[in-house]
Amino acid sequence: MKFWSRFWKASKKPKKQRKYIYHAPLHIRHKLVSVTLSKELRKKYNKRAIPLRKGDEVEILTGDFKKKKGKVRKVDLKKLKVYIDGIVRKKVDGTEVQVPFHPSNLKIINLNLEDEKRLKSLKKKEKENVASKETKNTKILESKKERKKMGSKSKTRSS
Protein backbone atom coordinates (compact mmCIF):
# COMPACT_ATOMS: atom_id res chain seq x y z
CA MET A 1 0.00 0.00 0.00
CA LYS A 2 1.25 3.45 -0.90
CA PHE A 3 1.34 5.72 2.17
CA TRP A 4 2.68 9.02 0.92
CA SER A 5 2.78 10.64 -2.49
CA ARG A 6 4.80 13.71 -3.43
CA PHE A 7 2.19 14.43 -6.11
CA TRP A 8 -0.66 14.80 -3.60
CA LYS A 9 -2.11 18.28 -3.92
CA ALA A 10 -5.01 18.70 -1.52
CA SER A 11 -8.18 17.17 -0.19
CA LYS A 12 -11.26 18.41 1.62
CA LYS A 13 -11.28 15.25 3.71
CA PRO A 14 -9.53 15.64 7.08
CA LYS A 15 -8.74 11.91 7.05
CA LYS A 16 -6.61 12.30 3.92
CA GLN A 17 -4.97 15.47 5.23
CA ARG A 18 -3.95 13.67 8.42
CA LYS A 19 -2.69 10.69 6.46
CA TYR A 20 -0.49 12.96 4.34
CA ILE A 21 1.03 14.57 7.43
CA TYR A 22 1.49 11.33 9.39
CA HIS A 23 3.27 9.57 6.55
CA ALA A 24 5.26 12.54 5.24
CA PRO A 25 9.07 12.15 5.14
CA LEU A 26 11.27 14.33 7.35
CA HIS A 27 12.24 16.80 4.62
CA ILE A 28 8.54 17.59 4.12
CA ARG A 29 7.84 17.64 7.87
CA HIS A 30 10.54 20.30 8.23
CA LYS A 31 8.43 22.59 6.03
CA LEU A 32 5.32 21.74 8.08
CA VAL A 33 7.05 23.20 11.16
CA SER A 34 7.03 26.68 9.58
CA VAL A 35 6.05 29.52 11.90
CA THR A 36 4.88 33.05 11.12
CA LEU A 37 7.34 35.89 11.59
CA SER A 38 6.73 39.06 13.60
CA LYS A 39 5.87 42.23 11.66
CA GLU A 40 9.41 43.61 11.97
CA LEU A 41 10.98 40.39 10.69
CA ARG A 42 8.45 40.21 7.84
CA LYS A 43 9.49 43.65 6.63
CA LYS A 44 13.18 42.91 7.07
CA TYR A 45 13.27 39.53 5.29
CA ASN A 46 10.19 39.87 3.02
CA LYS A 47 8.90 36.48 4.15
CA ARG A 48 5.72 35.58 5.98
CA ALA A 49 6.87 32.31 7.57
CA ILE A 50 10.04 30.27 8.01
CA PRO A 51 10.76 26.77 9.34
CA LEU A 52 11.45 26.82 13.07
CA ARG A 53 14.84 25.84 14.51
CA LYS A 54 16.37 25.30 17.91
CA GLY A 55 17.47 28.66 19.35
CA ASP A 56 14.76 30.82 17.76
CA GLU A 57 12.86 33.05 20.17
CA VAL A 58 9.08 32.66 19.93
CA GLU A 59 5.90 34.08 21.41
CA ILE A 60 2.95 31.82 22.19
CA LEU A 61 -0.28 33.05 20.58
CA THR A 62 -2.93 30.75 22.08
CA GLY A 63 -3.70 28.63 25.13
CA ASP A 64 -2.81 28.85 28.81
CA PHE A 65 0.65 30.24 28.08
CA LYS A 66 -0.56 32.99 25.73
CA LYS A 67 1.81 36.01 25.33
CA LYS A 68 4.69 34.17 27.02
CA LYS A 69 8.05 34.21 25.27
CA GLY A 70 10.98 31.83 25.24
CA LYS A 71 13.68 30.15 23.21
CA VAL A 72 12.98 26.95 21.33
CA ARG A 73 14.58 24.04 23.17
CA LYS A 74 13.56 21.21 20.84
CA VAL A 75 11.73 20.74 17.54
CA ASP A 76 10.21 17.27 17.25
CA LEU A 77 9.60 16.52 13.56
CA LYS A 78 8.12 13.09 14.27
CA LYS A 79 5.31 14.53 16.39
CA LEU A 80 5.29 18.01 14.78
CA LYS A 81 5.66 19.62 18.21
CA VAL A 82 7.89 22.39 19.58
CA TYR A 83 9.24 22.61 23.14
CA ILE A 84 10.13 26.01 24.66
CA ASP A 85 12.51 26.84 27.53
CA GLY A 86 10.76 27.85 30.74
CA ILE A 87 7.34 26.58 29.69
CA VAL A 88 6.70 23.58 31.93
CA ARG A 89 3.71 21.88 33.52
CA LYS A 90 3.62 19.98 36.81
CA LYS A 91 2.41 16.41 36.79
CA VAL A 92 0.38 14.91 39.62
CA ASP A 93 3.46 13.25 41.10
CA GLY A 94 5.23 16.65 41.23
CA THR A 95 7.64 16.25 38.32
CA GLU A 96 7.85 18.99 35.72
CA VAL A 97 7.49 18.23 32.01
CA GLN A 98 7.97 20.37 28.91
CA VAL A 99 4.73 21.53 27.28
CA PRO A 100 4.51 20.64 23.56
CA PHE A 101 3.20 23.32 21.17
CA HIS A 102 1.98 23.08 17.61
CA PRO A 103 3.89 25.49 15.30
CA SER A 104 0.67 27.22 14.21
CA ASN A 105 0.27 28.58 17.75
CA LEU A 106 3.64 30.35 17.74
CA LYS A 107 5.20 33.51 16.29
CA ILE A 108 8.92 34.03 15.77
CA ILE A 109 10.32 37.15 17.46
CA ASN A 110 14.07 36.61 16.98
CA LEU A 111 15.80 34.27 14.54
CA ASN A 112 18.80 32.07 15.29
CA LEU A 113 21.14 33.12 12.47
CA GLU A 114 24.12 30.87 13.31
CA ASP A 115 23.47 28.60 10.33
CA GLU A 116 24.93 29.85 7.05
CA LYS A 117 22.33 28.02 4.91
CA ARG A 118 19.51 29.79 6.71
CA LEU A 119 21.20 33.18 6.26
CA LYS A 120 21.74 32.45 2.59
CA SER A 121 18.08 31.56 2.03
CA LEU A 122 16.91 34.73 3.80
CA LYS A 123 19.28 36.97 1.82
CA LYS A 124 18.26 35.23 -1.42
CA LYS A 125 14.64 36.18 -0.81
CA GLU A 126 15.66 39.77 -0.02
CA LYS A 127 17.60 40.04 -3.29
CA GLU A 128 14.70 38.59 -5.30
CA ASN A 129 12.28 41.14 -3.83
CA VAL A 130 14.64 44.05 -4.41
CA ALA A 131 15.16 42.96 -8.03
CA SER A 132 11.43 42.50 -8.62
CA LYS A 133 10.68 45.95 -7.17
CA GLU A 134 13.29 47.53 -9.45
CA THR A 135 11.86 45.83 -12.54
CA LYS A 136 8.35 46.90 -11.56
CA ASN A 137 9.50 50.50 -11.14
CA THR A 138 11.23 50.54 -14.53
CA LYS A 139 8.16 49.01 -16.20
CA ILE A 140 5.94 51.66 -14.62
CA LEU A 141 8.26 54.44 -15.78
CA GLU A 142 8.39 53.00 -19.32
CA SER A 143 4.61 52.71 -19.48
CA LYS A 144 4.24 56.34 -18.33
CA LYS A 145 6.66 57.49 -21.02
CA GLU A 146 4.72 55.54 -23.66
CA ARG A 147 1.45 57.11 -22.50
CA LYS A 148 2.94 60.57 -22.76
CA LYS A 149 4.14 59.83 -26.30
CA MET A 150 0.77 58.43 -27.28
CA GLY A 151 -1.01 61.41 -25.72
CA SER A 152 1.06 63.92 -27.67
CA LYS A 153 0.49 62.06 -30.98
CA SER A 154 -3.26 61.92 -30.50
CA LYS A 155 -3.42 65.69 -29.89
CA THR A 156 -1.61 66.45 -33.16
CA ARG A 157 -3.90 64.18 -35.17
CA SER A 158 -7.10 65.76 -33.91
CA SER A 159 -6.00 69.31 -34.72
C-alpha positions as CSV (number, residue, x, y, z in Angstrom):
1,M,0.0,0.0,0.0
2,K,1.2,3.5,-0.9
3,F,1.3,5.7,2.2
4,W,2.7,9.0,0.9
5,S,2.8,10.6,-2.5
6,R,4.8,13.7,-3.4
7,F,2.2,14.4,-6.1
8,W,-0.7,14.8,-3.6
9,K,-2.1,18.3,-3.9
10,A,-5.0,18.7,-1.5
11,S,-8.2,17.2,-0.2
12,K,-11.3,18.4,1.6
13,K,-11.3,15.3,3.7
14,P,-9.5,15.6,7.1
15,K,-8.7,11.9,7.0
16,K,-6.6,12.3,3.9
17,Q,-5.0,15.5,5.2
18,R,-3.9,13.7,8.4
19,K,-2.7,10.7,6.5
20,Y,-0.5,13.0,4.3
21,I,1.0,14.6,7.4
22,Y,1.5,11.3,9.4
23,H,3.3,9.6,6.6
24,A,5.3,12.5,5.2
25,P,9.1,12.1,5.1
26,L,11.3,14.3,7.3
27,H,12.2,16.8,4.6
28,I,8.5,17.6,4.1
29,R,7.8,17.6,7.9
30,H,10.5,20.3,8.2
31,K,8.4,22.6,6.0
32,L,5.3,21.7,8.1
33,V,7.0,23.2,11.2
34,S,7.0,26.7,9.6
35,V,6.1,29.5,11.9
36,T,4.9,33.0,11.1
37,L,7.3,35.9,11.6
38,S,6.7,39.1,13.6
39,K,5.9,42.2,11.7
40,E,9.4,43.6,12.0
41,L,11.0,40.4,10.7
42,R,8.5,40.2,7.8
43,K,9.5,43.6,6.6
44,K,13.2,42.9,7.1
45,Y,13.3,39.5,5.3
46,N,10.2,39.9,3.0
47,K,8.9,36.5,4.1
48,R,5.7,35.6,6.0
49,A,6.9,32.3,7.6
50,I,10.0,30.3,8.0
51,P,10.8,26.8,9.3
52,L,11.5,26.8,13.1
53,R,14.8,25.8,14.5
54,K,16.4,25.3,17.9
55,G,17.5,28.7,19.3
56,D,14.8,30.8,17.8
57,E,12.9,33.1,20.2
58,V,9.1,32.7,19.9
59,E,5.9,34.1,21.4
60,I,2.9,31.8,22.2
61,L,-0.3,33.0,20.6
62,T,-2.9,30.8,22.1
63,G,-3.7,28.6,25.1
64,D,-2.8,28.8,28.8
65,F,0.7,30.2,28.1
66,K,-0.6,33.0,25.7
67,K,1.8,36.0,25.3
68,K,4.7,34.2,27.0
69,K,8.0,34.2,25.3
70,G,11.0,31.8,25.2
71,K,13.7,30.2,23.2
72,V,13.0,26.9,21.3
73,R,14.6,24.0,23.2
74,K,13.6,21.2,20.8
75,V,11.7,20.7,17.5
76,D,10.2,17.3,17.2
77,L,9.6,16.5,13.6
78,K,8.1,13.1,14.3
79,K,5.3,14.5,16.4
80,L,5.3,18.0,14.8
81,K,5.7,19.6,18.2
82,V,7.9,22.4,19.6
83,Y,9.2,22.6,23.1
84,I,10.1,26.0,24.7
85,D,12.5,26.8,27.5
86,G,10.8,27.9,30.7
87,I,7.3,26.6,29.7
88,V,6.7,23.6,31.9
89,R,3.7,21.9,33.5
90,K,3.6,20.0,36.8
91,K,2.4,16.4,36.8
92,V,0.4,14.9,39.6
93,D,3.5,13.2,41.1
94,G,5.2,16.6,41.2
95,T,7.6,16.3,38.3
96,E,7.9,19.0,35.7
97,V,7.5,18.2,32.0
98,Q,8.0,20.4,28.9
99,V,4.7,21.5,27.3
100,P,4.5,20.6,23.6
101,F,3.2,23.3,21.2
102,H,2.0,23.1,17.6
103,P,3.9,25.5,15.3
104,S,0.7,27.2,14.2
105,N,0.3,28.6,17.7
106,L,3.6,30.4,17.7
107,K,5.2,33.5,16.3
108,I,8.9,34.0,15.8
109,I,10.3,37.2,17.5
110,N,14.1,36.6,17.0
111,L,15.8,34.3,14.5
112,N,18.8,32.1,15.3
113,L,21.1,33.1,12.5
114,E,24.1,30.9,13.3
115,D,23.5,28.6,10.3
116,E,24.9,29.8,7.0
117,K,22.3,28.0,4.9
118,R,19.5,29.8,6.7
119,L,21.2,33.2,6.3
120,K,21.7,32.4,2.6
121,S,18.1,31.6,2.0
122,L,16.9,34.7,3.8
123,K,19.3,37.0,1.8
124,K,18.3,35.2,-1.4
125,K,14.6,36.2,-0.8
126,E,15.7,39.8,0.0
127,K,17.6,40.0,-3.3
128,E,14.7,38.6,-5.3
129,N,12.3,41.1,-3.8
130,V,14.6,44.1,-4.4
131,A,15.2,43.0,-8.0
132,S,11.4,42.5,-8.6
133,K,10.7,46.0,-7.2
134,E,13.3,47.5,-9.5
135,T,11.9,45.8,-12.5
136,K,8.3,46.9,-11.6
137,N,9.5,50.5,-11.1
138,T,11.2,50.5,-14.5
139,K,8.2,49.0,-16.2
140,I,5.9,51.7,-14.6
141,L,8.3,54.4,-15.8
142,E,8.4,53.0,-19.3
143,S,4.6,52.7,-19.5
144,K,4.2,56.3,-18.3
145,K,6.7,57.5,-21.0
146,E,4.7,55.5,-23.7
147,R,1.4,57.1,-22.5
148,K,2.9,60.6,-22.8
149,K,4.1,59.8,-26.3
150,M,0.8,58.4,-27.3
151,G,-1.0,61.4,-25.7
152,S,1.1,63.9,-27.7
153,K,0.5,62.1,-31.0
154,S,-3.3,61.9,-30.5
155,K,-3.4,65.7,-29.9
156,T,-1.6,66.4,-33.2
157,R,-3.9,64.2,-35.2
158,S,-7.1,65.8,-33.9
159,S,-6.0,69.3,-34.7
